[in-house]
Amino acid sequence: MRFDMDGEQGMTETGRTRRRRRTREETEADLLAAARRLLERDGVLAGVNLREVAAEAGVNHGQIYQYFGTRQALLRAAAADLVDRQTADRDNHWDRPFSERRLAMLHHRLAEPELVKLEALLALDGDDTFSPFPRFSQTRQSLERDKAEGSLPEDADEVAAHVMTAAAQMGYAIFRKAYARDTGIPVEELDERAVHAFTRMTAGLAATAHPHPSVEGTATQSEGRPVTT
């Protein structure tokens, strides 16, 4: 038995007719599904062996390079595919106020730690095309609405608030087990406490904004004299 160039079984020595050739879209979908299965089975940090992906998908090894070009591109596509699948049923996410959206994303990242690790791996791998905010245009619209409707103060730096809450979400999701070991707190309990702390953090961002510190790191007292902060 052999594989043809589109990954389907070719004519066998016994003369059986080979199956229908897969389209490019079907082959790409099969490769992404195979990559997802291997990532779920072995974990992100185990890496992705392209020959294993090809074998898992039942396609020619060269098809991966033809369709994706590089290992990074395949990982990028797998990450994007996971995000799309997991957000397909969360269309109302963008309509929620700031604090609710950020808390929902924390729960999402805790439920999908392998996806967070995959995103971190792409960033650490020096992939200049990796995008941690693939839907930032929608995010910006939601942030602007937050300020207009009072979910964020008018003088809030909404982009920085989004970036820093995302960093907190991802950092905790990646290190939560190590944090649990070092603190002696069971992971489940630490998750609950982390969610509570994060809720208070986002509530603080949604409250009255504080003035930005100056470049010199000083603030002005009531009598107008600068003091070091």
Secondary structure, 3 states (H helix, E strand, C coil): CCECCCCCECCCCCCCCCCCCCCHHHHHHHHHHHHHHHHHHHCHHHCCCHHHHHHHHCCCHHHHHHHCCCHHHHHHHHHHHHHHHHHCCCHHHHHCCHHHHHHHHHHHHHHCHHHHHHHHHHHHCCCCCCCCCCCHHHHHHHHHHHHHHCCCCCCCCHHHHHHHHHHHHHHHHHHHHHHHHHHCCCHHHHHHHHHHHHHHHHHHHHCCCCCCCCCCCEEECCCCCEEEC
